[in-house]
């Protein structure tokens, strides 16, 4: 294998590695929704991964943003879990998210007017008594906090958590890098062998006659 092919092979492996380690699922509680526009009803989904390898998640509490009150709230059934709705929060319990697994909790929300994002607070409880509070609000231009709160971005026709948007962009970049490098390797591998032009038979006969 030539030096150029080796270099392209390294790029291919790097692209595949980037794709493999892309955080497609964030390691903390997130919220996403399609077509999340302010002033409209939307189906939001809270995604809760278990980041422990020695305990199960057995309780989740989501607190609504106080500065931007929500309208009607409707809970979808989540198998194995019982939901309790209070004025400013929802609590799920009775189920279990085992190590290496995640669960999704769908909710129908009536979004307030004139808001570009909603910041929720999530409290995740484990079977061994540990409680993790995802309540730190991410700030623009600042590093992500250790325990970021779920954030739902609102816009005309599109809504997604900031973490999910970054994960999707990183995933697409990994795919483009991997397949671009693979295509380059394939194209360079198909080298054509240059052959001298064929000499017509009648020309060869004339040259022999001259000799």
C-alpha positions as CSV (number, residue, x, y, z in Angstrom):
1,X,0.0,0.0,0.0
2,X,1.4,3.4,-1.0
3,X,2.0,6.2,1.5
4,X,-1.1,8.1,0.1
5,X,-3.3,5.1,0.5
6,X,-2.1,4.6,4.1
7,X,-2.8,8.2,4.9
8,X,-6.4,8.0,3.5
9,X,-6.9,4.7,5.4
10,X,-6.0,6.6,8.6
11,X,-8.5,9.3,7.8
12,X,-11.2,6.7,7.2
13,X,-10.5,5.1,10.6
14,X,-10.6,8.5,12.2
15,X,-14.0,9.3,10.7
16,X,-15.4,6.0,11.8
17,X,-14.0,6.5,15.3
18,X,-15.6,9.9,15.4
19,X,-18.9,8.5,14.5
20,X,-18.6,5.7,17.0
21,X,-18.0,8.0,19.9
22,X,-20.5,10.7,18.9
23,X,-22.8,11.3,21.9
24,X,-26.0,10.4,20.0
25,X,-27.7,10.0,23.3
26,X,-26.8,12.5,26.0
27,X,-25.7,11.1,29.4
28,X,-28.2,13.3,31.2
29,X,-31.9,14.1,31.1
30,X,-33.0,15.9,27.9
31,X,-36.2,17.1,26.3
32,X,-37.1,17.2,22.6
33,X,-40.2,18.1,20.6
34,X,-41.1,18.4,16.9
35,X,-42.6,21.7,15.7
36,X,-42.3,23.4,19.1
37,X,-43.6,26.9,18.4
38,X,-44.5,29.3,21.2
39,X,-48.2,29.6,21.9
40,X,-49.0,26.1,20.5
41,X,-49.6,22.7,21.9
42,X,-46.7,20.2,21.4
43,X,-45.8,16.6,22.3
44,X,-42.6,16.8,24.3
45,X,-40.5,13.7,25.3
46,X,-38.2,13.6,28.3
47,X,-35.4,11.1,27.7
48,X,-33.8,9.6,30.8
49,X,-30.7,7.4,30.5
50,X,-29.3,5.5,33.4
51,X,-25.8,6.6,33.8
52,X,-25.1,4.2,36.7
53,X,-23.8,0.6,36.3
54,X,-24.8,-0.5,39.8
55,X,-28.3,0.9,40.4
56,X,-31.5,1.5,38.5
57,X,-33.4,4.7,38.1
58,X,-36.7,4.3,40.0
59,X,-38.1,7.9,40.1
60,X,-38.2,11.0,37.9
61,X,-39.6,14.4,38.8
62,X,-39.9,17.1,36.2
63,X,-40.5,20.7,37.4
64,X,-42.0,23.2,35.0
65,X,-40.4,26.6,34.5
66,X,-42.0,29.1,36.9
67,X,-41.2,32.2,34.9
68,X,-43.1,30.9,31.9
69,X,-46.2,29.0,33.1
70,X,-47.4,26.3,30.8
71,X,-51.0,25.8,29.8
72,X,-52.7,22.4,29.6
73,X,-50.6,19.4,30.5
74,X,-51.5,15.9,29.5
75,X,-49.5,12.8,30.4
76,X,-49.2,9.8,28.0
77,X,-49.1,6.3,29.5
78,X,-45.6,5.0,30.1
79,X,-45.6,1.2,30.6
80,X,-44.5,0.2,34.2
81,X,-44.7,3.8,35.5
82,X,-47.3,5.8,37.4
83,X,-47.4,9.5,36.9
84,X,-48.6,12.1,39.4
85,X,-49.4,15.6,38.2
86,X,-49.1,18.5,40.5
87,X,-49.5,22.2,39.8
88,X,-45.8,22.8,38.8
89,X,-44.4,19.3,38.3
90,X,-44.9,15.7,37.2
91,X,-43.5,12.7,39.1
92,X,-43.0,9.2,37.6
93,X,-42.3,6.2,39.8
94,X,-43.0,2.5,40.1
95,X,-40.8,1.5,37.2
96,X,-37.1,0.9,36.7
97,X,-34.5,2.0,34.2
98,X,-31.7,-0.6,34.5
99,X,-28.0,0.1,33.8
100,X,-27.3,0.5,30.2
101,X,-30.9,1.4,29.4
102,X,-33.0,4.6,28.9
103,X,-36.7,5.5,29.1
104,X,-38.8,8.1,27.4
105,X,-41.7,10.0,29.1
106,X,-44.0,11.8,26.6
107,X,-46.0,14.8,27.7
108,X,-48.4,17.1,25.8
109,X,-47.8,20.7,26.7
110,X,-49.5,24.0,25.8
111,X,-46.5,26.4,25.3
112,X,-46.6,30.0,26.4
113,X,-46.4,32.9,24.0
114,X,-43.3,35.0,23.3
115,X,-40.7,32.6,24.6
116,X,-37.7,31.2,22.7
117,X,-36.8,28.4,25.1
118,X,-38.1,26.6,28.2
119,X,-35.8,25.4,31.0
120,X,-37.1,22.5,33.1
121,X,-35.7,20.9,36.2
122,X,-35.2,17.2,36.5
123,X,-34.6,15.1,39.7
124,X,-33.5,11.5,39.0
125,X,-33.6,9.0,41.9
126,X,-31.8,5.7,42.0
127,X,-32.6,2.4,43.7
128,X,-29.7,2.8,46.1
129,X,-31.0,6.2,47.4
130,X,-28.7,8.5,45.3
131,X,-30.4,11.6,43.9
132,X,-29.1,13.5,40.9
133,X,-30.5,17.0,40.3
134,X,-30.3,18.1,36.7
135,X,-31.2,21.8,37.5
136,X,-28.2,23.9,36.3
137,X,-29.3,26.3,33.5
138,X,-26.8,26.3,30.5
139,X,-25.6,29.8,29.7
140,X,-24.8,31.0,26.1
141,X,-21.1,30.9,25.4
142,X,-20.2,29.2,28.7
143,X,-19.1,25.5,29.2
144,X,-21.9,23.1,29.8
145,X,-22.5,22.7,33.6
146,X,-22.0,19.4,35.3
147,X,-25.7,18.8,35.8
148,X,-27.5,20.7,33.0
149,X,-31.2,21.2,33.1
150,X,-33.3,19.9,30.2
151,X,-33.8,22.8,27.7
152,X,-36.5,22.9,25.0
153,X,-35.8,25.5,22.3
154,X,-38.9,27.0,20.7
155,X,-39.1,28.3,17.1
156,X,-41.4,28.3,14.2
157,X,-41.7,24.7,13.1
158,X,-38.8,23.2,14.9
159,X,-37.8,22.5,18.5
160,X,-35.1,20.4,20.0
161,X,-32.8,20.4,23.0
162,X,-29.5,22.1,22.5
163,X,-27.7,18.9,23.4
164,X,-29.6,16.9,20.8
165,X,-28.9,19.5,18.1
166,X,-25.1,19.3,18.8
167,X,-25.2,15.5,18.9
168,X,-27.0,15.3,15.5
169,X,-24.5,17.8,13.9
170,X,-21.6,15.8,15.2
171,X,-23.1,12.6,14.0
172,X,-23.5,14.0,10.5
173,X,-20.0,15.3,10.5
174,X,-18.7,11.8,11.4
175,X,-20.7,10.2,8.6
176,X,-19.4,12.6,6.0
177,X,-15.8,12.2,7.1
178,X,-16.0,8.4,7.1
179,X,-17.6,8.0,3.7
180,X,-15.6,10.8,2.1
181,X,-12.3,9.1,3.1
182,X,-13.7,5.7,2.0
183,X,-14.6,7.1,-1.5
184,X,-11.1,8.6,-1.9
185,X,-9.5,5.3,-1.0
186,X,-11.6,3.4,-3.5
187,X,-10.9,5.9,-6.3
188,X,-7.2,5.9,-5.8
189,X,-7.1,2.2,-5.5
190,X,-8.5,1.9,-9.1
191,X,-5.3,2.9,-10.8
192,X,-5.2,2.4,-14.5
193,X,-2.1,0.7,-16.0
194,X,-0.7,2.8,-18.8
195,X,0.2,0.7,-21.8
196,X,2.2,1.8,-24.9
197,X,0.0,2.3,-28.0
198,X,-0.4,-0.7,-30.2
199,X,1.7,-0.7,-33.4
200,X,-0.4,-1.6,-36.5
201,X,0.5,-4.9,-38.1
202,X,1.1,-3.3,-41.6
203,X,3.5,-0.8,-40.1
204,X,5.5,-3.5,-38.4
205,X,5.8,-5.4,-41.8
206,X,7.1,-2.2,-43.5
207,X,9.8,-1.7,-40.9
208,X,11.0,-5.3,-41.3
209,X,11.1,-4.9,-45.1
210,X,13.4,-1.8,-44.7
211,X,15.8,-3.8,-42.6
